[in-house]
Amino acid sequence: MRGTIGVPVRLKYTKHGKVRFIGHRDVARAMERAFRIVQLPLTFTEGFSPHPKVSFGLALSTGHESDGEYLDLVLAHDIDLEAVLEPLSDALPDGMAIVGATRIVDRAPALQEAVTAVDWRVNIEPTDDAAERLAVGLAATALPTTRRRKGREVVEDVRPVIRTLSLVDATTIAMELNTQPRSAKPGEVLAAIGGLTEVSARRTHQWIERDGARREPLSADTREHAPEARAS
């Protein structure tokens, strides 16, 4: 996180079950409440209304599950990160859990800018020609679909967003989508292909691609923990 003094940390959390129906703002409130309960030594912004230095990654659409969401925060001093994973999870709503934490370098690129691709597992309504429709979609030069932008409907081409599409079984599609410079929801991709209807979707991975390397956010921009000096 840019321009901060303290210990930058990245957390990985999951969102499964009924909690998938709470929105991004409610997730942020739940996280801040958990931080207060566990008494994390957060740093705060200056000014009239200080708030914790917490920066969330890509927003997850309401109704979608995830095996890996991320946020960055800045601690006032170093702590045992492994020791707070379970207490933080216990303080979160059912279906959410903190599953990983790491220290990151100062001024690490923001997650929303750094993540370049995401993987999805999408459950669809059964159809006999799902494989053929996916093949046609991948072969298409354009896949226009109607999306809502700032309260109005616009037609956009989602074909450049698609990296891979494959049928895992009769009702499951594996999907890898770009997030830069534009992204799309799984349901929007299926709508553009036509004849395929999303039942549920789970984000399984997020990727940061840089200098020829491909890493998940918890293993990108990390720094080694300097051991505490022992008294002589």
C-alpha positions in Angstrom: 0.0 0.0 0.0 1.5 3.3 -1.1 2.8 6.0 1.2 2.3 4.1 4.5 4.3 3.7 7.6 3.9 0.4 9.4 3.7 -3.3 8.5 1.7 -3.9 5.3 -0.1 -7.3 5.4 -2.2 -9.2 2.9 -5.1 -11.4 4.0 -6.9 -14.2 2.1 -10.4 -15.1 2.9 -13.2 -17.3 1.7 -16.9 -16.6 1.1 -19.1 -19.7 1.0 -22.8 -20.5 1.6 -25.5 -18.1 2.5 -23.0 -15.3 3.2 -22.6 -15.0 -0.6 -25.7 -12.9 -0.6 -24.2 -10.0 1.4 -22.7 -7.2 -0.7 -19.2 -5.8 -0.8 -20.0 -3.0 1.7 -21.3 -5.5 4.2 -18.2 -7.6 3.8 -16.1 -4.5 4.6 -18.1 -3.8 7.7 -17.9 -7.4 8.9 -14.1 -7.3 8.4 -13.7 -4.1 10.3 -15.8 -5.5 13.2 -13.6 -8.6 13.3 -10.5 -6.4 13.4 -11.9 -4.6 16.4 -12.9 -7.8 18.2 -9.4 -9.3 17.8 -7.9 -5.9 18.5 -5.6 -5.8 15.5 -3.0 -3.0 15.8 -4.3 -1.2 12.7 -3.0 2.1 11.5 -5.5 4.9 10.6 -5.7 7.7 8.2 -5.3 11.2 9.4 -7.9 14.0 9.3 -11.3 14.7 10.7 -12.7 11.2 10.3 -9.9 8.6 10.5 -10.5 5.1 9.3 -8.4 1.9 9.2 -5.9 1.6 6.3 -7.6 -1.3 4.6 -7.7 -1.8 0.9 -9.9 -4.5 -0.7 -9.2 -6.4 -3.9 -11.6 -7.1 -6.8 -15.2 -6.8 -5.7 -17.1 -10.1 -5.7 -20.6 -9.8 -7.1 -23.5 -10.5 -4.6 -24.6 -14.1 -5.0 -21.1 -15.5 -6.0 -18.9 -17.6 -3.8 -15.2 -17.5 -3.6 -12.3 -19.7 -2.5 -9.9 -16.8 -2.4 -10.6 -13.1 -1.8 -7.9 -10.6 -0.7 -7.4 -7.4 1.2 -4.4 -5.4 2.2 -4.0 -3.6 5.5 -1.3 -1.8 7.5 -0.5 -2.8 11.1 1.1 -0.3 13.5 3.6 -3.0 14.5 4.4 -6.6 13.7 2.4 -9.5 15.1 2.2 -13.3 14.8 0.0 -13.5 11.8 -0.7 -17.2 12.1 -2.0 -16.7 15.6 -4.8 -14.3 14.5 -6.2 -16.4 11.6 -8.6 -18.4 13.8 -9.7 -15.6 16.1 -10.5 -13.4 13.0 -12.4 -16.2 11.4 -14.4 -16.8 14.5 -15.4 -13.1 14.6 -16.7 -13.2 11.0 -20.1 -14.3 9.8 -20.7 -18.0 9.1 -19.3 -18.8 5.7 -16.4 -16.4 5.8 -13.0 -17.4 7.1 -9.4 -16.0 7.0 -7.3 -18.7 5.4 -4.0 -17.0 4.9 -1.9 -14.0 5.8 1.5 -12.7 4.7 3.6 -9.5 5.0 4.0 -7.6 1.8 6.5 -5.1 0.6 6.0 -1.4 1.1 4.2 0.4 -1.7 3.0 -2.9 -3.2 0.7 -2.3 -6.2 -3.0 -2.2 -5.3 -4.8 -5.5 -5.7 -7.4 -4.0 -8.0 -4.6 -3.0 -10.4 -2.3 -6.0 -9.9 -4.8 -8.9 -10.5 -4.9 -9.6 -14.2 -7.0 -12.8 -14.4 -9.5 -14.9 -12.4 -10.7 -18.5 -12.5 -14.3 -19.5 -12.1 -16.3 -22.7 -11.7 -19.8 -22.1 -12.9 -22.8 -24.4 -12.5 -25.3 -24.2 -15.3 -28.7 -25.5 -16.1 -28.4 -28.9 -18.0 -28.3 -28.7 -21.8 -27.4 -31.2 -24.4 -25.3 -28.8 -26.5 -23.2 -27.0 -23.8 -19.9 -28.2 -25.3 -20.9 -27.1 -28.8 -22.0 -23.7 -27.6 -18.7 -23.1 -25.7 -16.8 -24.1 -28.8 -18.7 -21.6 -30.9 -18.2 -18.9 -28.3 -14.5 -19.4 -28.3 -14.3 -19.4 -32.1 -16.3 -16.1 -32.3 -14.5 -12.9 -33.1 -17.0 -10.9 -31.0 -19.6 -11.7 -28.3 -21.7 -8.6 -27.7 -23.9 -8.6 -24.7 -26.0 -6.0 -22.9 -24.7 -4.7 -19.6 -25.7 -2.0 -17.1 -23.2 0.8 -16.7 -24.0 3.7 -14.4 -27.7 3.1 -14.5 -28.0 2.6 -18.2 -27.8 -0.3 -20.6 -24.9 -0.6 -23.0 -23.8 -3.2 -25.5 -20.2 -4.5 -24.9 -18.1 -7.2 -26.5 -17.0 -9.7 -23.8 -14.9 -11.9 -26.2 -11.6 -10.1 -25.3 -12.3 -10.9 -21.6 -12.4 -14.7 -22.2 -9.1 -16.6 -21.9 -10.4 -20.2 -21.6 -13.7 -22.0 -21.4 -14.1 -25.7 -20.9 -16.9 -28.1 -19.9 -15.9 -30.0 -16.7 -19.0 -32.1 -16.6 -22.6 -31.8 -17.8 -23.4 -28.9 -15.5 -20.1 -27.3 -14.7 -18.0 -24.9 -16.8 -14.4 -23.8 -16.0 -13.7 -20.3 -17.0 -10.7 -18.0 -16.9 -11.4 -14.4 -17.5 -9.2 -11.3 -17.9 -9.7 -8.4 -15.4 -7.6 -5.8 -17.3 -8.4 -3.6 -19.0 -12.0 -4.8 -18.6 -13.7 -7.6 -16.9 -17.0 -9.5 -17.1 -19.2 -11.6 -14.8 -19.6 -15.3 -15.6 -23.3 -14.8 -16.3 -22.6 -12.0 -18.8 -20.2 -14.4 -20.7 -22.8 -17.1 -20.8 -25.5 -14.6 -21.9 -23.3 -13.5 -24.8 -22.7 -17.1 -25.8 -26.4 -17.8 -25.6 -28.4 -20.9 -24.5 -26.4 -21.3 -21.2 -27.8 -20.2 -17.9 -25.8 -19.7 -14.7 -27.1 -21.4 -11.6 -24.2 -20.6 -9.3 -20.6 -19.4 -9.6 -17.5 -19.7 -7.4 -14.3 -17.7 -7.9 -11.5 -20.2 -7.4 -8.3 -18.3 -8.1 -7.0 -14.9 -8.8 -3.7 -14.3 -10.6 -1.0 -11.6 -10.6 1.1 -11.8 -13.8 4.3 -9.8 -13.8 7.7 -10.2 -15.5 6.8 -13.6 -16.9 5.7 -15.0 -13.6 2.1 -16.0 -12.5 1.3 -16.0 -8.8 -1.7 -15.8 -6.6 -1.9 -12.6 -4.5 -0.8 -14.3 -1.3 2.6 -15.2 -2.9 3.1 -12.0 -4.8 4.8 -8.9 -3.4 5.8 -10.7 -0.2 8.7 -9.9 2.0 10.6 -12.0 4.5 9.8 -11.6 8.2 12.9 -10.3 9.9 13.4 -12.3 13.1 13.4 -10.3 16.4 16.8 -9.6 17.9 17.5 -11.7 21.0 18.8 -10.2 24.2 22.4 -11.0 24.9 
